[in-house]
Every structure is written in structure tokens, then in C-alpha cells.
């Protein structure tokens, strides 16, 4: 008699998805910051790269704290904290009128808030997920954030054109406050187990060879996403585009489709196997974006969303599948931190390349970096059985 698989969409998990959607909307409204800086602040590629990179860089710096705090202090309160900080920084952007200390400090705080809230929420998602459907559950959790990646720019661009960017930032603040309120109703997760079972140190968890390989895959994928998200906007504007939200629309539509309708594939076909193929797809799509034109914003977004929708939960599940309750927060935090480090590195380093050699070169260099993950992932053995 066939056994019915356990449900993923329990009431606590649905509440987590709602909270993550509100938080994601507040955060994703700032995906259009490169356009705001190009059109309003008259910023160049280096300044855009600096502003885009400082948020994930700050997020990486707080990972050691977050990795411990998620397990020690509880998932819920960190989600509340991160959402509250996002709301406060959104208000602060109302007074940004140049590329200066205020903008950079606000972006750094947003990076810290994102690392705190996202890692806590992702760990809670793993807590609530049935083990045999872990990759699918993490994929659905990702949908809650991914859906906002297109919704936010589609809201922000016409809103900014009609009544100004200050109203965009005000809307982000409202969404952040709503996320904080919903987060207060989330369950605590498994942090009690972390207090009562002897967990290994963060470094011991980080340096497991199999998990370390997943961090490297996440790192180079972050370089790909950082390049695509940050530099497609000024590149498309340079080539005559008026609006750039089409890329985010295509990206989100494909990523959400993959997570909802194909989310069980990594669990059935092999999480590592799917992750390897998706990394190769990452490199191909990013290399192709060196030929970006305004009419290709949506198709490139679709292609990028498809490979990202497959890659991220697949490698994430490989990294976290053998972690205990006491270690799960650390593994999740380091995995997401590796991704943010890649995003930051791309934004910081490649802005100068764009100024000297042009945007096509940026995308080709990024594709070469992504391919470095393939031999690393091929050296990792598939789990027995």
C-alpha cells in the first residue's frame, strides 16, 4: 500500500511564506536602485557597483553572528528584527539625494537585515519541512521571495515615474512593517535542540568537504546573479531601454514555475546532479547576456530564472540534508552567506571593469568564473542509495 508523503503546506509553513513575501517585497523594491542612481543621482558604473555590492558584503560580515544567533536565540525574533530594520532603512532613503555616506550606510544596514531575516526564515523552513521533501520545501520557500522580484519592480517603475521615488521608498517601509508584524506569529523552530544538544563549532560545520563544495557552488552562482541583476540595468539603458523591469518579470516567472511545478525533480533525480546541470546553464545564460538588447530583457530573464530556480534549492538541500537541528542554522547561514559574498564581489569588482572595458566583457568574465564550480561539484560523490 503506497505511503502518502507528508504535507509541506502546513499552517505554520504557509504563515512563513506570507511573512517572507512581505519581507521580499520590501527588499526587492531596491532591485531598481541602479536605475534610481543612473537617472536621479547621475551615478556611473563604479558608484552603482559600490552601492549594489555593499549590501551583500555587509550581510557576509554578519554571517558568523547570524549563524550562531539563529540556533541560539530563535528563528522568529531574528525575522522580526530583520524586517524592522528593512522598514527603517526604507524611510531613510527618502532623504538620499547623492552618492554619499547616507546611501552607503543604509545599504549596509539593509544587507545586515537581509542576512539576518532571510537566514532565520530559511532555517525555519528547513525545520518545518519533511526530510524527504526538503528540496521541494526550500524551493517553495524561495518562491515566496522570488515572486516579489518581479512584483516589486513592476510596482516601483510606474510609481516612481508617476509620483516619485520617495513614494517607492515609503511603500517599502510599509511592507517591511507588515512583515515584522506577521513574523511575530511564527513558530520558534528547533533552536531548543541547539541549546540542549552539543553542536559542533561553526568552523567544523563550515569545513565539511561535501558542504564546502556546495558553498563554492553558491559563491560562483552569486557572482552570476550579482552581475545579471546589477549590470543588466545600466547596460539596457545604455542600449536604449526606457524600462528594465522586464528582466525581473521573466526571471521571476521562470523561477516560480520551476519551484512550483518542477520543484520535486532534484529530490527524485538527484539534488547534486540537477545542481551541476543548473550551474552549467548559469554560465551559458550569463555569457549570452553579453549580447543583451532591450527586446531581449524578458527572454534573458526567463532563462536566468529557470537555471536559478533549479540550482539554488538543489545545492542548498545537499548542504543541509545531513545537518542536525543544532547545526542547521549554521549550514544555512554559510550557504546563503557564500551566495551573498559572490553577489558583493561581482558588484564591487566588475563595476570598474564595466567602466574600462564595457558591459559585454563583464558578462563574459562572469561566465568564466561560474564554470570554475563545475570541476568542484563533479568531484563530490553522489550519496549512496
C-alpha positions in Angstrom: 0.0 0.0 0.0 1.6 3.3 -1.1 2.5 5.7 1.7 1.1 9.3 1.4 4.1 11.7 1.5 3.8 14.3 4.4 2.4 17.7 3.6 4.7 20.7 3.0 2.0 23.3 3.2 1.1 23.2 6.8 -0.4 26.2 8.6 3.0 27.3 10.1 4.7 26.9 6.7 2.0 29.0 5.0 2.4 31.7 7.6 6.2 31.7 6.9 5.5 32.1 3.2 3.3 35.1 3.8 5.9 36.7 6.0 8.7 36.0 3.5 6.6 37.5 0.7 6.1 40.8 2.6 9.7 40.9 3.5 10.8 40.1 0.0 8.6 42.9 -1.5 10.1 45.4 0.9 13.7 44.3 0.0 13.1 43.7 -3.7 11.9 47.3 -4.3 15.6 48.2 -4.1 16.5 46.0 -7.0 15.8 49.1 -9.1 18.4 51.1 -7.2 20.8 51.0 -10.2 18.1 52.8 -12.3 17.4 55.3 -9.5 21.1 56.0 -9.3 21.5 56.3 -13.1 18.6 58.6 -13.7 18.2 60.5 -10.4 21.7 60.6 -8.9 23.6 60.6 -12.2 25.9 57.8 -11.0 28.4 55.9 -13.0 29.1 52.1 -13.1 31.6 52.2 -10.2 29.2 54.0 -7.9 26.4 51.7 -8.9 28.6 48.7 -8.3 29.6 50.1 -4.9 26.0 50.7 -3.8 24.9 47.3 -5.1 27.8 45.4 -3.5 27.9 47.0 -0.1 24.6 45.4 1.0 25.6 41.7 0.4 29.1 42.5 1.7 27.7 43.7 4.9 25.5 40.7 5.0 28.5 38.4 4.7 30.3 40.2 7.6 27.4 39.4 10.0 27.2 35.7 9.0 29.3 34.5 11.9 26.9 36.2 14.3 23.8 35.1 12.4 25.0 31.5 12.1 25.2 31.3 15.9 22.2 33.6 16.7 19.8 31.6 14.5 20.3 28.5 16.6 20.8 30.1 19.9 18.2 32.9 20.1 15.5 31.6 17.8 14.4 32.0 14.2 11.3 34.1 14.9 12.9 37.1 16.7 15.6 37.4 14.1 13.0 37.6 11.3 11.2 40.3 13.2 14.5 42.2 13.7 15.5 42.0 10.1 12.1 43.1 8.8 12.0 46.1 11.2 15.5 47.2 10.0 14.4 47.0 6.4 11.4 49.2 7.1 13.6 51.8 8.9 16.2 52.0 6.1 13.5 52.4 3.5 12.4 55.5 5.3 16.0 56.7 5.4 16.2 56.5 1.6 13.6 59.3 1.3 16.5 61.7 2.2 19.1 60.2 -0.2 20.0 62.8 -2.8 23.5 61.8 -3.8 26.0 59.0 -3.7 27.4 59.5 -0.2 27.7 58.2 3.3 23.9 58.1 3.9 23.2 55.9 0.9 26.1 53.5 1.7 25.2 53.2 5.4 21.6 52.5 4.6 22.6 49.8 2.0 25.0 48.2 4.6 22.1 48.1 7.1 19.9 46.5 4.5 22.5 43.8 3.8 22.7 43.0 7.5 18.9 42.9 7.9 18.5 40.7 4.8 21.2 38.2 6.1 19.5 38.1 9.5 15.9 37.7 8.4 16.4 35.5 5.3 18.7 33.0 7.0 16.5 32.7 10.1 13.4 32.2 7.8 15.2 29.7 5.6 16.3 27.7 8.6 12.8 27.7 9.9 11.6 26.5 6.5 14.0 23.6 6.8 12.8 22.9 10.4 9.2 22.7 9.2 9.9 20.7 6.0 9.5 16.9 5.8 13.0 15.4 5.2 12.0 13.5 2.1 10.6 16.7 0.6 13.4 19.1 1.8 14.4 20.4 -1.7 10.8 20.9 -2.7 10.0 22.8 0.5 13.1 25.0 0.2 12.1 25.7 -3.4 8.6 26.7 -2.3 10.1 28.9 0.4 12.2 30.5 -2.3 9.1 31.2 -4.4 7.8 33.5 -1.7 10.8 35.7 -2.2 11.2 35.2 -5.9 7.6 36.2 -6.6 8.4 39.6 -5.2 11.5 40.0 -7.5 9.2 40.9 -10.4 6.3 42.3 -8.5 8.4 44.9 -6.8 10.0 46.4 -10.0 6.6 46.3 -11.7 5.2 48.4 -8.9 8.2 50.6 -8.4 8.9 51.7 -12.0 5.4 53.2 -12.8 5.1 54.5 -9.2 8.4 56.3 -9.5 7.6 57.7 -12.9 4.2 58.9 -11.8 4.8 60.3 -8.3 8.4 60.0 -7.5 10.9 57.6 -5.8 10.1 58.8 -2.3 6.7 57.1 -2.6 8.5 53.9 -3.6 10.7 54.0 -0.5 7.6 54.7 1.6 5.8 51.7 0.2 8.9 49.6 1.0 8.8 50.8 4.6 5.1 49.8 4.9 5.8 46.3 3.6 8.7 45.9 6.0 6.5 46.8 8.9 3.8 44.3 7.8 6.4 41.6 7.5 7.6 42.3 11.1 4.0 42.1 12.4 3.4 38.7 10.7 6.7 37.4 11.9 5.7 37.8 15.5 3.2 34.9 14.9 5.8 32.4 13.5 6.8 29.3 15.5 10.1 29.2 17.2 11.6 26.3 15.2 14.2 23.9 16.5 16.5 26.3 18.4 15.7 24.5 21.7 17.5 21.4 20.3 20.5 23.6 19.5 20.7 24.7 23.2 20.4 21.1 24.6 22.5 19.1 22.1 26.2 19.6 21.8 26.6 21.2 18.4 29.9 21.5 16.7 31.6 24.9 16.3 30.7 27.0 13.2 34.1 26.2 11.7 33.7 22.4 12.0 30.4 22.7 10.2 31.8 25.0 7.6 34.8 22.8 6.7 33.0 19.5 5.9 34.3 18.8 2.4 30.9 18.0 0.8 29.3 21.1 2.3 32.2 23.2 1.4 31.8 22.3 -2.2 28.2 23.5 -2.0 29.3 26.8 -0.6 31.6 27.2 -3.6 28.8 26.5 -6.0 26.7 29.0 -4.2 29.5 31.6 -4.3 30.0 31.5 -8.1 26.2 31.5 -8.6 26.1 34.6 -6.5 28.7 36.2 -8.8 26.3 35.3 -11.7 23.3 36.8 -10.1 25.1 39.9 -8.9 26.3 40.6 -12.4 22.9 39.9 -14.0 20.9 41.9 -11.5 23.2 44.9 -11.2 24.6 45.5 -14.6 21.8 44.5 -17.0 20.0 47.7 -16.0 22.7 50.3 -17.0 23.6 48.1 -20.0 20.0 48.1 -21.2 19.6 51.8 -20.5 22.8 52.4 -22.5 21.3 50.5 -25.4 18.1 52.5 -25.5 15.7 50.8 -23.0 13.3 53.0 -21.1 12.2 50.4 -18.5 14.2 47.4 -17.2 11.5 45.6 -15.2 11.0 43.1 -18.0 14.1 41.1 -16.9 12.8 40.7 -13.4 9.4 39.7 -14.8 10.9 37.0 -16.9 13.3 35.9 -14.2 10.5 35.5 -11.6 8.0 33.8 -13.9 10.5 31.1 -14.8 11.9 30.7 -11.3 8.4 30.4 -9.7 7.3 27.9 -12.4 10.4 25.8 -11.7 9.9 25.9 -8.0 6.2 25.1 -8.1 5.9 22.6 -10.9 9.4 21.1 -11.1 10.4 21.5 -7.5 10.4 17.8 -6.8 12.8 17.0 -9.6 16.0 17.4 -7.5 14.6 15.1 -4.8 13.7 12.5 -7.5 16.6 12.8 -10.0 19.4 13.6 -7.5 20.0 17.0 -5.9 23.7 17.2 -6.8 23.1 16.0 -10.4 20.5 18.7 -11.0 22.7 21.3 -9.3 25.6 20.5 -11.7 23.5 20.9 -14.8 22.0 24.2 -13.5 25.4 25.7 -12.8 26.4 24.9 -16.4 23.2 26.6 -17.5 24.1 29.6 -15.3 27.4 30.1 -17.2 25.7 29.8 -20.7 23.0 32.3 -19.9 25.3 34.9 -18.4 27.7 34.6 -21.3 24.8 35.1 -23.7 23.8 38.3 -21.8 26.9 40.0 -23.3 24.7 40.5 -26.4 21.8 42.0 -24.4 19.4 44.3 -26.2 16.2 45.9 -24.8 14.0 43.4 -26.7 15.8 40.5 -25.1 15.3 41.6 -21.4 12.3 39.2 -20.9 13.8 36.2 -22.7 17.1 36.5 -20.8 15.1 36.9 -17.5 13.2 33.7 -18.3 16.4 31.8 -19.0 18.2 33.1 -15.9 15.2 32.4 -13.7 14.9 28.8 -14.9 18.5 27.9 -14.1 18.5 29.8 -10.8 15.2 28.1 -9.8 16.8 24.7 -10.3 20.3 25.5 -8.9 19.7 27.3 -5.6 17.4 24.8 -3.7 19.3 21.8 -5.2 22.7 22.7 -3.8 21.1 24.2 -0.7 19.4 20.8 0.1 22.7 19.0 -0.5 24.4 21.3 2.0 21.8 21.0 4.7 20.5 17.4 4.2 22.8 15.8 6.8 22.9 18.7 9.3 21.4 18.1 12.7 18.9 20.5 14.3 21.8 22.1 16.2 23.8 22.7 13.0 21.1 23.6 10.5 21.2 27.3 11.1 25.0 27.5 10.7 24.9 25.5 7.4 22.1 27.5 6.0 23.7 30.8 7.0 27.1 29.9 5.5 25.4 28.7 2.3 23.4 31.9 1.9 26.4 33.9 3.0 28.6 32.4 0.3 26.0 33.4 -2.3 25.9 37.0 -0.9 29.7 37.1 -1.0 29.6 36.3 -4.7 27.0 39.0 -5.3 29.1 41.5 -3.4 32.3 40.5 -5.3 30.6 40.9 -8.6 29.1 44.3 -7.8 32.3 45.7 -6.3 34.9 44.4 -8.7 33.1 44.4 -12.0 31.8 48.0 -11.9 35.4 49.1 -12.7 35.6 46.5 -15.5 32.4 48.0 -17.0 33.9 51.5 -17.0 37.1 50.5 -18.7 36.1 47.5 -20.9 32.3 47.7 -21.3 29.4 45.6 -20.1 29.8 42.7 -22.5 33.2 42.0 -21.1 31.7 41.9 -17.6 29.2 39.2 -18.6 31.9 37.1 -20.3 34.3 37.3 -17.3 31.4 36.3 -15.0 30.6 33.2 -17.2 34.2 32.1 -16.9 34.1 32.4 -13.1 30.9 30.4 -12.9 32.4 27.5 -14.8 35.0 27.1 -12.0 32.3 25.4 -9.9 31.8 22.5 -12.4 35.0 20.5 -11.6 34.5 21.1 -7.9 30.9 19.7 -8.0 32.0 16.8 -10.2 34.4 15.7 -7.5 31.6 15.4 -5.0 30.2 11.9 -4.8 26.5 11.2 -5.1 25.1 9.8 -1.8 24.8 6.1 -1.5 21.4 4.6 -2.0 
